[in-house]
Structures are given as C-alpha cells and as structure tokens.
C-alpha cells in the first residue's frame, strides 16, 4: 500500500532545480493540503483529476485514498510532479 503523504514538486525557472511546493496528506480518511496555493487547491476541489483510470472519470479530494493514489498519475511532468513522500529520491 502506498504511503499517506504525496509531495508536489515544481521545477524552478530561475535555477532549474526542483522545489517542494507542498504536501497532500491523508489523515483519518480525509485529504489535507499543506503549503499549496489556494488557487491550486481550489482547482483540485472544483475540477478533480483523472489520475490512473481516466476512463472512470474524475476523482476529487472528497474521495480520500482514491484521490491521493491518483495524484502521481495526474502530475508527472518535468515541471510539476507528485510523488509519495516515501519514494522521493
């Protein structure tokens, strides 16, 4: 089973290094956001993400574990990526 914390990393334009933007935690079955912009979080609540099973529709923060597990499949580019904290190099 995957961990309970996903880190959101962003490539900085000025230095080209990865910067930790924030974390998404699963606490008692509920999603908690830490350090992420209000706009980013609002978009996740409003639009959801497709994640690893795009044919099954969107998942939202209210979906708890399902949402957390889908984050690395939604955000996997060189510029913005989500990884489980226990998998961070």
C-alpha positions as CSV (number, residue, x, y, z in Angstrom):
1,X,0.0,0.0,0.0
2,X,1.2,3.5,-0.8
3,X,2.0,6.0,1.9
4,X,-0.2,8.7,3.3
5,X,1.7,11.7,2.0
6,X,2.2,12.9,-1.5
7,X,4.7,15.7,-2.2
8,X,4.2,18.2,-5.0
9,X,7.4,19.3,-6.7
10,X,7.8,22.1,-9.2
11,X,10.8,22.9,-11.4
12,X,12.0,26.5,-10.7
13,X,12.5,28.7,-13.7
14,X,15.4,30.7,-12.2
15,X,17.7,27.8,-11.1
16,X,16.2,24.8,-12.9
17,X,16.1,22.9,-9.6
18,X,13.1,21.1,-8.1
19,X,11.3,22.9,-5.3
20,X,8.9,21.3,-2.9
21,X,5.6,23.2,-3.4
22,X,3.6,21.4,-0.7
23,X,2.1,18.2,0.5
24,X,-1.1,16.4,0.3
25,X,-1.9,14.2,3.3
26,X,-4.5,11.5,4.1
27,X,-5.5,11.9,7.7
28,X,-8.3,9.8,9.1
29,X,-9.6,9.2,5.5
30,X,-9.7,12.9,4.7
31,X,-7.4,14.9,2.4
32,X,-5.4,17.8,3.9
33,X,-3.3,20.2,1.9
34,X,-0.2,21.9,3.2
35,X,1.8,24.7,1.5
36,X,0.0,24.7,-1.8
37,X,-1.6,27.8,-3.3
38,X,-5.2,28.5,-2.6
39,X,-5.8,28.6,-6.4
40,X,-4.2,25.2,-6.9
41,X,-6.3,23.6,-4.1
42,X,-9.5,25.3,-5.3
43,X,-8.9,23.9,-8.8
44,X,-8.5,20.4,-7.4
45,X,-11.7,20.7,-5.5
46,X,-13.6,22.1,-8.4
47,X,-12.2,20.2,-11.4
48,X,-10.9,17.0,-9.8
49,X,-8.2,14.9,-11.6
50,X,-8.3,12.0,-13.9
51,X,-5.5,10.0,-12.4
52,X,-4.6,6.5,-13.4
53,X,-8.0,5.4,-14.6
54,X,-9.1,8.2,-16.9
55,X,-11.9,6.2,-18.3
56,X,-13.6,6.1,-14.9
57,X,-14.0,9.8,-14.6
58,X,-12.6,12.4,-12.2
59,X,-11.7,11.9,-8.6
60,X,-11.8,14.7,-6.0
61,X,-10.3,15.4,-2.6
62,X,-13.5,14.2,-1.0
63,X,-12.6,10.7,-2.4
64,X,-9.8,10.4,0.1
65,X,-7.4,7.5,-0.7
66,X,-8.5,7.2,-4.3
67,X,-7.6,10.9,-4.8
68,X,-4.2,10.6,-3.1
69,X,-3.3,7.5,-5.1
70,X,-4.3,9.3,-8.4
71,X,-2.1,12.4,-7.8
72,X,1.2,10.8,-9.2
73,X,-0.6,9.8,-12.3
74,X,-2.1,13.3,-12.9
75,X,1.1,15.2,-12.1
76,X,4.1,13.5,-13.7
77,X,5.8,16.1,-15.9
78,X,9.3,17.5,-15.6
79,X,7.8,20.8,-14.4
80,X,5.2,19.6,-11.9
81,X,5.2,16.2,-10.3
82,X,3.6,14.4,-7.4
83,X,5.4,11.6,-5.6
84,X,4.7,9.7,-2.5
85,X,7.0,11.0,0.2
86,X,8.5,7.6,0.8
87,X,9.5,7.5,-2.9
88,X,11.2,10.9,-3.0
89,X,14.8,10.5,-4.2
